[in-house]
Amino acid sequence: MTVIRIIHRLALALPLALGVVLVAFFYLRALPGDPVAVILSQSAAESPQAIATLRAQLHLNEPLLSQLAYFLANLVHGSLGYSFVQHVPVSTLIGQALPATIELGFGALAFAALIGIPLGVIGGWRRAGTGDRIGTFITILAVSLPEFWLGLVLIVVLAAYLKWLPAAGEIGVAVQLRAVTGMPVLDALLTGNVPALMSALRHLILPSVALGTPMVAVITRVLSASLHETKWLPYITVARAKGLTERQVLLRHALRNAWIPTVTVTGLNFGILLGGNMVVETVFAWPGLGRLVVQSIFSRDYPVVQGAILVYGLTFILINLLVDVVVTLLNPQVTL
């Protein structure tokens, strides 16, 4: 029954993803700027005849609805079209960039969980204590710092001044690594390449900290509030009356319910991480999907931006579905 509900949810999500792409299609073409002028500005063939020829090749000389029909026809056949600028399939460009974005997203999530969970547990279980005050201060600070500013500060201090960590890229230029998944950390683990693993991890730290810092605040506050509410419930009082220690009450009983809103909010924010990492990827020259979208927006490469938005939409929908499945496992009373 659960499988049928999952398939049903996926079927309902497809029109939503298509709607997002359609909005992006019309919005991109409403922006000022001509892709043909951008492309030909880099060559010496910027003549009226060359402009007309290129516009015909890219179907930009056709009415807007005809362009939409051409795009939807490609989409039905499983194609996202070809890049205006790089003249390769959009799916190829996205496939090359997406692994880096996924790796950065998981790196940011790991950093946020590593910092946010302990702060949330301390702040929620010992409200008004020193730990709660520290958690509140870190939460306010994490929310207040813009990602691009924090990224630049990390580069200046830890990379340029102290030279502890690299400032850009996924892995050292001189490091040899056989590509398996396109994610250097995972590839290094799969191939047992320790030098490549160390290099990839060092490159991953700074962008993960910059991208994951706002999520630290989210995890800390949601887990803290959930624990504070849970620890006064009757079943917690019964657990204490049975003679369980505070540690046992926390780990066996309180956290089990407190995880549910935390997992839900964290999952939703992870989807936002994958779709909102454009600035961080640009600052750290991270070769991911966000940086590809930024470059494509400046070059008015419509097919690449449309394809990336479709991937973002589908990813966010799948993450929402996965979060719902995890919540049902944590609390069987919740149904999809």
N, C-alpha and C positions, 0 to 999 in steps of 0.2 A: 504493500500500500504506500509505503514511504517513497519507493522508486517511482510509482505512478504520480505522486504529488510533486516530486522533483522534476519529472518530465513536463508536468503541467505548468510548473513555475517557469521553466525554461521557455516553453512555448509562449507564455504570456510576456516574457521578457524581450522576445525578438521584435515585436512592433515598437517597443520602447527604444531599443537600440536603433532601429531604423528611423524613428522620429528624431533622435538626437543627430543622426547623420544628415537628415534632411534640413534641420535647422542650421547645421554647420555649412551645408552646401549653399544655401541662400545667403547666409551671413557673410561667408568668405567673398562671394561675388558682389556684395554690397560695399565691401571695403574699397577705399581708393587705391589705385595702382593697377598696372597692366602687366600680367606675367610675361607677355611677349616683349614689352619694352625692357623689362628687367633682364630677360635672357639675352636679347640682342645688344644690350648696353655693354656687354663684355666682349663683343666681337665687332669687326669692322663692317659687317653686312647689314647695318641698320638703314635699309632703304625701304621705301613704301612697298616695293614688290616683295622683299624679304619678309616684311611684317605681315603682309597679306597671306603669303605662303605659309608662314609658321602658324598664323591664327587658324588657317584652314586645317593644317595638320593636327592641331590641338583641339579642334572642334569649337574654338572660341568665337568663331564668326557666326555660329548658329544661334537661334533663339534660346533663351534660358531653359525653357521646358524641353527643348531638344537635347541640350546638354545634360539635363537631369535624366531623360530617358536613356541616353547613352551610358550614363553612370550606373543607373539601376540595372540595365542589361548586363553590364560587366559584373555587377554584384551578384546577380542571379546565377551567373556562370562561375562564380567563385573567384572572380578577379577584382582587384581594387584599382585596376588601371595602371598606367605608366607614369613615372615621374616626369614632369615637364622639363626639369633641369638636368637630372642625371640619366634620363632615358633608359631606366631599368624598371622592372615591375615594382610597384609599391610594396607588395608583399615581401619581396626580397629585402628592401630597405628596412621594413619594420621587423622582419625576422632577424636581421643582423643587429638591430638596436635594442630589441625588447629584452634579451637576456641580461644586458647591463642594467637596465631599469629594474628588472625583477631582483637582481642581486643587491642593488642599492636599497630597494624597498625593504628587503629582508634584513639588511644590515641596520637600517634605521629602526626597524621594528625590534630587533634584538637589543639595540642600545636603549630604546625607550622602555622595554620590558625590564632590562637589567637595572635601570635606575628607578623607574616608576613603581614597580611592584613592591620593592622593600619600603620605599617612602610611603606608599599607599597603605601598606599593612601597619607600619608604625604609627602613622597619623590616624588611622581609623580605629585601631585597637587601643591606643593610648592617647585619646583626644585631649587637647590642651597641654600636652607635655612638650618637652624640648624637641622631640622628633617630629611632632605635628607642626611646630613653629618652623622648623627647618624645611619640612616638606612644603608648607605654605609659601615660604620665601622662594624656594626653588621653582614652585609652580608658577608664581607670579612672574618671576624672571624669565622662565621658559616661554610663557605666552607673550611676553613683551618684546622679545628679541626677534626682529625680522630675520628670516632665513638667509637672505642674501648678505645682510650686514654681519650676521654671525659667521657665515662662511668666509667672508673677507677677513674678519678678525682672526679666525683660525688659521687662515693661510699666512697672514702677516706674522702672527706670533709663533705658531708651532712649526710652520714650514719655512718661512723666509728668515726669521730672526733666530729661533732656537734650532732649526734644521732637524727636528725630531722626526717629522713625517713628510712625505711627498705632497706637493700642492695640487697635482692634476694627474689625470689618467687613471686607468684601471690596474696597470701592472708596469714594472720597470721595462724600459725599452730593450735592455740587454738580456732580459730573462727569457729563456726558452720554455715554451709550454705548448703541449699538443691540445688543440681545441677539441672538446667533446660536446659540451653544452653551450659554449659561448660565455659562460660565467667563470672567470678565472679562479675564484676561490673553490668552487665545486670541481672544476676541471683539475686543479692541482690536487685535490683530495682523491679524485678518481684515479689519477695517474700516479699518485704517490710522490709528487714533485714537491719536496719540502721547501727549497729556495723560492719556487714560484708561489707557494702558499704564503710564505712570510711576506713576500713582496706584494701580493694581492691584498692581504689583510691590512698592511700598512697603508696602501692606497685607499682602502675602503673606509678607514676610520674617520677622517675629517668630513667627507660628504655625509656619512651616516650620522655623525653627531649634529651637523647642521640641519639635516632633514628630519631627524628623529627628536630633536629637542622639544618642539611643540607637542609631540605626542607624549612626552614624559609628563607634561602637565595634565593631559587628558587622563592617562592611566592612573596617575597619583590621585587626582580629585575624585574620579568615579569609584575607584577601589576603596578609598578612604571613606567616602560617604556611604557606600554599600556596607562596609564592615561596621561602621558606627551604628547604622540602623539595625544590622543583623544581630549584633552582640546583646541587644536588649530583648530579643524575642524569647518566648517561653521555652523553646527547646534548648536554647543555650543555657538558660537557668537550670533546666533539668540536667543537662550534661555536667554543669558545675556541681550540682547536688549529688551526682553519682561519684564524685571524688576525682574527676579528671582534672589534670593540671591545665593551666591557661594555654600552654603550648598545644596540648592535645585538643582542647576545645576549639582553638583557632584553626588548626590544621585539619581536623576530622569533620568539624561541623560548620564553623562560621564561614570559612573560605569557600565551601562548596556552593553556598547560595550567593556569596558576594562575587563569585566569578561570572555569574550570568550577565549582569549589566556591563561588567568590565569587558568581557569577551565581545559583546554586541558593539559597544562603542569603539573598541580597539579595531575590530574588523572593518567597521565603516571608515574609520580613519586610515586604515591601511589602504583601502581603495582610493582614498583621497591622496595618500602618499604617492601611489603609482601614477596618478593623474596630475598631481600638482608639483612635480619635481623639476619643472622646466628651468626655474631660476637656479636651483642648486646644481643641476647638471651643467648648466652654462657656466656658472662660476668656477666649477672644478674641472671643466673640460671633460666631463664624463660622457663617454660615447653611447648614451642611451636614447630612448625614444623621446624624452622631453627636449633634449638638445636638438634632435632631428626636427621636431615640430617647430622650435624657435627658428631654426635656419630656414625651414620651408615657408614659414609665415613671411619672413623678410623677402624671400625670393618669389612669393606668390605661387608656390608650388601646390596648387589646389588638391590634386589627387593624394599627395602624401599627408596633408593635414586632415583630409576627410578620412583616409584609412586609419590614421592614428586615433582620431576621435572615435571611430567605430570600435577599435581595439580597447580604448579607454572605457567606453560604455559597456562593452561586453565583460570586461574584466571586473568592473564595479558591480555589475549584476551577478556575476558568478561568485564574487566574494560575499555579497549579501546573502546569497543562497547557502554558501558554505557556513557562514555565521549562524544562520537559522538552523542548519543541521547540527552544528556543535551545541547550540543552546538546547535543542531537543535531547541530545545525549546527556547534557548536564542536568536537565530537568525534564523527565519523561512526560510530565503533565502538559508541557508546551507542545503544540502540534504545528506542522508546517502550513 
